[in-house]
Amino acid sequence: MESNQLQGVAVIGGGPAGLMAAEVLAAAGVRVDVYDAMPSVGRKFLLAGRGGMNITHSEPYGAFLARYGSRAGVMRPMLDAFKPDDLRAWVHGLGIDTFVGTSGRVFPTEMKAAPMLRAWLHRLRESGVHFHQRHRWLGWTADDSLRFATAAGERRVRHAAVLLALGGASWARLGSDGAWQPLLAERGVGIAPLVPANCGFDSGWSAHFSEKYAGQPLTTVAIGGRKGQMVVTATGVEGSLVYALSAGIRDRIAAHGSATIELDLLPDWPLERLRQELSHPRGSRSMSSFLQSRVHIKGVKTGLLHEVLDKEAFHDPLRVAATLKALPITLRAPRPIDEAISSAGGVRFEALEGTMLKAVPGVFVAGEMLDWEAPTGGYLLTACFASGMAAGKDMLRYLMNPADAA
Ligand SMILES: Cc1cc2nc3c(=O)[nH]c(=O)nc-3n(C[C@H](O)[C@H](O)[C@H](O)COP(=O)(O)OP(=O)(O)OC[C@H]3O[C@@H](n4cnc5c(N)ncnc54)[C@H](O)[C@@H]3O)c2cc1C
């Protein structure tokens, strides 16, 4: 036990938010100890890099801010201080180039996170940051020492200030499991329950449809006029278009028990044109081959028509045309949070003074564990970096004058 150690600060959680805070603090000459439950830091960041990491987005800043929805106002001061262009410049400072993809998303060259993380950790170590892996934070003792579970038993340490950047609750095997919620709740911190964000949904396909089409992509479809890609899963749907709409769908399910989306299977075809094409005589052809030759509908898209239309309706060209433009899929539940790309909910902004917990002075919070959400496309990482930077700066002010809370 080292309960009298009160030197420097603790950053608990070595994801993008915690590491950014550590960088700000170390650059100001503060001794920083980074603690993480996992054998290495930045595991979710590395995973994010595996499928082509979007680090930020190049759209105009007003549109960028709007992606944070009802939290745009509270996030704004952090994002203003570390805008997407600042983030790009910071990545360049690590010796990694970035480029803007056709979607406007910004990627590091090679679209990988590993070279970036390697360069960053090297720089952090050079600047004196100390890393303590396999340290799972368990909360506080009665005298406000931090409790960590380690391979050598429980370790207790004290620091002048603490920054929590413990992430949300998706992909728990990468380290962020949301286990911090009761630890903060019992200190009187207001927390909105963590729920899945950027997630898939269950719809309840027929066994036949699920067996035949699970894993099949639905390329260029639209929902509510928004075009994109999605994938049929064994139990429902997932993919970028679904993720983009997932916050609204999730909230509708929570309020009403289910949410019905209307899928446009042919977004480039006006309904009238479809009607005309399908009003041609079918002759002896089956309806499926007629649909394929006239409007290029086949495979999983034909399967979807069968899923929602009875036999009579499936042979009625006008019903088919209308359904191709607005195929109803009732979604009944989001997939479990562990499968989601990110979490919504977390420490409420009302519980904060700047980024410091009102209920626990000297403890700061950053990253995905704050109560905001955003779509995929670089918005998540940008906000994690920006909030880590803000929390690091708030902590510096606190260290200079603890009485003057953040
Ligand atoms: C598959 C996937 C792809 C993604 N792709 C993108 C993308 O392309 N672009 C984008 O912007 N975002 C993407 N994200 C989201 C992004 O990775 C996260 O939003 C971001 O990593 C959150 O950063 P954070 O620092 O808040 O938390 P995390 O990165 O989750 O880090 C939290 C850290 O805290 C540690 N920790 C947790 N609890 C404890 C404890 N009790 N004690 C000690 N340590 C603890 C964890 O081990 C972890 O290292 C993706 C996410 C996933 C899952």
The ligand as an SDF file (V2000), in Angstrom:
LIG
                    3D

 53 58  0  0  0  0  0  0  0  0999 V2000
  -15.4490   -1.6290  -33.9680 C   0  0  0  0  0  0  0  0  0  0  0  0
  -15.2940   -0.1740  -33.6550 C   0  0  0  0  0  0  0  0  0  0  0  0
  -14.9330    0.7190  -34.6510 C   0  0  0  0  0  0  0  0  0  0  0  0
  -14.8270    2.0830  -34.3800 C   0  0  0  0  0  0  0  0  0  0  0  0
  -14.4650    2.9350  -35.3830 N   0  0  0  0  0  0  0  0  0  0  0  0
  -14.3960    4.2600  -35.1390 C   0  0  0  0  0  0  0  0  0  0  0  0
  -14.0060    5.1580  -36.1570 C   0  0  0  0  0  0  0  0  0  0  0  0
  -13.6380    4.7630  -37.2780 O   0  0  0  0  0  0  0  0  0  0  0  0
  -14.0370    6.4860  -35.8800 N   0  0  0  0  0  0  0  0  0  0  0  0
  -14.4100    6.9720  -34.6410 C   0  0  0  0  0  0  0  0  0  0  0  0
  -14.4420    8.2010  -34.4630 O   0  0  0  0  0  0  0  0  0  0  0  0
  -14.6920    6.1390  -33.6330 N   0  0  0  0  0  0  0  0  0  0  0  0
  -14.7060    4.7990  -33.8490 C   0  0  0  0  0  0  0  0  0  0  0  0
  -15.0190    3.9450  -32.8320 N   0  0  0  0  0  0  0  0  0  0  0  0
  -15.3110    4.5090  -31.4790 C   0  0  0  0  0  0  0  0  0  0  0  0
  -14.0370    4.8940  -30.7080 C   0  0  0  0  0  0  0  0  0  0  0  0
  -13.0790    3.8680  -30.7990 O   0  0  0  0  0  0  0  0  0  0  0  0
  -14.4070    5.1730  -29.2310 C   0  0  0  0  0  0  0  0  0  0  0  0
  -15.4340    6.1320  -29.1820 O   0  0  0  0  0  0  0  0  0  0  0  0
  -13.1900    5.6640  -28.4540 C   0  0  0  0  0  0  0  0  0  0  0  0
  -12.1810    4.6850  -28.4210 O   0  0  0  0  0  0  0  0  0  0  0  0
  -13.5840    6.0260  -27.0090 C   0  0  0  0  0  0  0  0  0  0  0  0
  -12.4510    6.5710  -26.4110 O   0  0  0  0  0  0  0  0  0  0  0  0
  -12.3200    6.6830  -24.8220 P   0  0  0  0  0  0  0  0  0  0  0  0
  -10.9310    7.1270  -24.5560 O   0  0  0  0  0  0  0  0  0  0  0  0
  -13.4390    7.4860  -24.2750 O   0  0  0  0  0  0  0  0  0  0  0  0
  -12.5500    5.2000  -24.2770 O   0  0  0  0  0  0  0  0  0  0  0  0
  -11.8700    3.8030  -24.6730 P   0  0  0  0  0  0  0  0  0  0  0  0
  -11.1480    3.8890  -25.9680 O   0  0  0  0  0  0  0  0  0  0  0  0
  -12.9540    2.8080  -24.5400 O   0  0  0  0  0  0  0  0  0  0  0  0
  -10.7850    3.5980  -23.5380 O   0  0  0  0  0  0  0  0  0  0  0  0
  -11.1570    3.3960  -22.1950 C   0  0  0  0  0  0  0  0  0  0  0  0
   -9.9910    2.7580  -21.4710 C   0  0  0  0  0  0  0  0  0  0  0  0
  -10.3410    2.6470  -20.1000 O   0  0  0  0  0  0  0  0  0  0  0  0
   -9.9100    1.4070  -19.6100 C   0  0  0  0  0  0  0  0  0  0  0  0
  -10.7570    1.0490  -18.4650 N   0  0  0  0  0  0  0  0  0  0  0  0
  -12.1060    0.8780  -18.4440 C   0  0  0  0  0  0  0  0  0  0  0  0
  -12.5240    0.5720  -17.2010 N   0  0  0  0  0  0  0  0  0  0  0  0
  -11.4040    0.5640  -16.4180 C   0  0  0  0  0  0  0  0  0  0  0  0
  -11.1730    0.3410  -15.0250 C   0  0  0  0  0  0  0  0  0  0  0  0
  -12.1690    0.0720  -14.1520 N   0  0  0  0  0  0  0  0  0  0  0  0
   -9.9070    0.4360  -14.5570 N   0  0  0  0  0  0  0  0  0  0  0  0
   -8.8820    0.7440  -15.3930 C   0  0  0  0  0  0  0  0  0  0  0  0
   -9.0310    0.9520  -16.7080 N   0  0  0  0  0  0  0  0  0  0  0  0
  -10.2880    0.8680  -17.2160 C   0  0  0  0  0  0  0  0  0  0  0  0
  -10.0600    0.4520  -20.7790 C   0  0  0  0  0  0  0  0  0  0  0  0
   -9.2340   -0.6790  -20.6450 O   0  0  0  0  0  0  0  0  0  0  0  0
   -9.6810    1.3490  -21.9450 C   0  0  0  0  0  0  0  0  0  0  0  0
   -8.2980    1.2380  -22.2770 O   0  0  0  0  0  0  0  0  0  0  0  0
  -15.0990    2.5740  -33.0620 C   0  0  0  0  0  0  0  0  0  0  0  0
  -15.4340    1.6680  -32.0470 C   0  0  0  0  0  0  0  0  0  0  0  0
  -15.5350    0.3110  -32.3230 C   0  0  0  0  0  0  0  0  0  0  0  0
  -15.9050   -0.6310  -31.2060 C   0  0  0  0  0  0  0  0  0  0  0  0
  1  2  1  0
  2  3  1  0
  2 52  2  0
  3  4  2  0
  4  5  1  0
  4 50  1  0
  5  6  2  0
  6  7  1  0
  6 13  1  0
  7  8  2  0
  7  9  1  0
  9 10  1  0
 10 11  2  0
 10 12  1  0
 12 13  2  0
 13 14  1  0
 14 15  1  0
 14 50  1  0
 15 16  1  0
 16 17  1  0
 16 18  1  0
 18 19  1  0
 18 20  1  0
 20 21  1  0
 20 22  1  0
 22 23  1  0
 23 24  1  0
 24 25  2  0
 24 26  1  0
 24 27  1  0
 27 28  1  0
 28 29  2  0
 28 30  1  0
 28 31  1  0
 31 32  1  0
 32 33  1  0
 33 34  1  0
 33 48  1  0
 34 35  1  0
 35 36  1  0
 35 46  1  0
 36 37  1  0
 36 45  1  0
 37 38  2  0
 38 39  1  0
 39 40  1  0
 39 45  2  0
 40 41  1  0
 40 42  2  0
 42 43  1  0
 43 44  2  0
 44 45  1  0
 46 47  1  0
 46 48  1  0
 48 49  1  0
 50 51  2  0
 51 52  1  0
 52 53  1  0
M  END
$$$$
